[in-house]
Amino acid sequence: MTLFRFVGCLGTFLLFVLAGCSGSGSLKDNSPEIGGAPAPGGHHRLVAPDRCRLVCTVLEVLFEPVSSGPCSKAPCAALVRIDTVLAYGFSFPPVLNSGQSIRARFVFTTERSDLWFPALKARYPGVTAGTRLQADAELSGSPDEGDRARRLVIDDYTIR
């Protein structure tokens, strides 16, 4: 019975030690910190594994013809310039650089979300050329397809 008590105490001790550790460095020099920016209230919002958190500026809203859905009536695509990469989720490939331009697809269109998604709890104000925003984004496309096929997919953003 004492062995089980010792293993239980050791496990509890290790749990407290690991919970108290926080990494403030990055995985390699000059790369953004994995984790996230502070959320309202001072708590850190973690970045999902397949996403990155970035600040970007919309350079141009693009209308790409789509046969159905909101994107057939309102533009969902834009050309954005990456201003800063704030954090990478652990499985997001670190392929984005400040100053880089890349196409982005806005899941809830580039217009105000309440126009096309009235039941959506989150409200997005829409974007136009010159809008600066912070977003958590996925990267679609394969490295084999080349940079022209890759794009960001943005479903959550705030205006900066």
C-alpha positions in Angstrom: 0.0 0.0 0.0 2.9 2.4 0.7 4.2 2.0 -2.9 0.8 3.2 -4.2 0.8 6.1 -1.9 4.3 7.1 -3.0 3.4 6.8 -6.7 0.3 8.9 -6.1 2.3 11.6 -4.2 5.0 11.7 -6.9 2.3 12.0 -9.6 0.7 14.9 -7.8 4.0 16.6 -7.3 4.9 16.3 -11.0 1.5 17.6 -11.9 2.0 20.8 -9.8 5.5 21.3 -11.1 4.4 21.0 -14.8 1.4 23.2 -14.2 3.6 25.9 -12.7 6.0 26.0 -15.6 5.4 28.5 -18.3 7.5 29.0 -21.4 8.3 32.6 -22.2 10.7 31.8 -25.0 10.2 30.8 -28.5 11.1 27.5 -30.1 13.8 29.2 -32.2 15.3 32.6 -32.5 13.1 35.3 -34.2 10.0 33.1 -34.3 6.8 34.2 -32.7 5.9 32.8 -29.3 3.6 29.8 -29.2 0.7 30.5 -27.0 -1.3 33.5 -27.6 -2.1 37.1 -27.0 -3.9 38.2 -23.8 -7.6 38.0 -24.0 -9.8 40.5 -22.3 -9.4 40.2 -18.6 -5.7 39.5 -18.8 -5.9 35.7 -19.6 -4.1 34.3 -22.5 -6.2 32.8 -25.3 -4.3 29.8 -26.7 -3.9 29.4 -30.4 -5.5 26.2 -31.8 -2.9 23.7 -33.2 -3.8 24.3 -36.9 -4.0 28.1 -36.7 -1.9 31.2 -36.4 -2.7 34.5 -34.7 -1.8 37.4 -36.9 -2.3 41.1 -37.6 -2.9 41.9 -41.2 -4.2 44.7 -43.5 -6.7 44.2 -46.2 -5.2 45.4 -49.5 -8.1 44.6 -51.8 -11.5 42.8 -51.5 -11.8 40.3 -54.3 -15.0 38.9 -55.8 -14.5 35.3 -56.8 -17.5 33.7 -58.5 -19.1 31.0 -56.4 -22.3 29.1 -57.5 -24.2 29.2 -54.2 -24.3 30.4 -50.6 -23.5 33.9 -49.3 -20.2 34.0 -51.2 -22.2 33.9 -54.4 -23.8 37.3 -53.4 -21.1 39.0 -51.3 -17.3 38.8 -51.6 -15.6 36.4 -49.3 -12.0 36.8 -50.6 -9.4 39.5 -50.1 -5.7 40.1 -50.6 -4.1 40.8 -47.3 -0.7 41.9 -46.1 0.7 40.2 -43.0 1.8 42.9 -40.6 2.8 40.7 -37.7 2.5 37.0 -36.8 1.7 36.9 -33.1 1.7 33.2 -32.5 1.6 29.8 -34.2 -0.4 26.8 -33.1 2.0 23.8 -32.7 1.1 22.1 -36.0 0.8 25.3 -38.1 3.8 25.5 -40.5 5.8 28.7 -39.9 5.6 29.8 -43.5 4.2 33.4 -43.0 6.4 36.5 -42.9 5.7 40.1 -42.1 5.2 42.1 -45.3 4.0 39.0 -47.2 0.8 39.4 -49.3 -1.5 36.4 -49.4 -5.1 35.7 -50.4 -7.6 35.2 -47.6 -11.1 33.7 -47.5 -13.5 35.2 -44.9 -15.9 32.4 -43.9 -18.6 34.9 -43.0 -18.0 37.2 -46.1 -16.2 40.5 -46.1 -19.5 42.3 -45.3 -21.1 42.7 -41.9 -22.0 39.3 -40.6 -25.5 40.2 -39.5 -26.5 40.8 -43.2 -25.9 37.2 -44.2 -25.9 35.3 -40.8 -28.5 36.9 -38.6 -28.5 34.0 -36.1 -24.7 34.1 -35.7 -23.8 35.0 -32.1 -20.5 36.7 -33.0 -20.8 40.0 -34.9 -18.2 40.9 -37.5 -18.2 44.5 -38.9 -16.9 43.6 -42.3 -13.7 44.6 -44.0 -12.7 46.9 -46.9 -9.4 47.9 -48.4 -7.3 49.5 -45.7 -8.9 47.6 -42.8 -6.4 46.4 -40.2 -7.5 43.3 -38.2 -6.3 40.7 -35.8 -7.4 37.1 -36.7 -6.8 33.5 -35.9 -6.5 31.9 -39.3 -6.0 28.5 -40.9 -3.8 27.9 -43.9 -5.5 26.0 -46.8 -3.8 24.5 -49.8 -0.9 22.2 -50.0 2.8 23.1 -50.2 2.9 21.0 -53.4 0.4 23.4 -55.1 2.7 26.3 -54.7 2.2 29.7 -53.0 -0.5 30.8 -55.4 -2.9 28.1 -54.2 -2.3 28.7 -50.5 -4.6 31.0 -48.7 -5.6 32.0 -45.2 -9.1 31.0 -44.0 -10.4 33.5 -41.5 -13.6 32.8 -39.5 -12.9 35.0 -36.5 -11.4 38.5 -36.4 -11.4 41.9 -34.6 -10.7 45.3 -36.1 -7.5 46.9 -34.8 
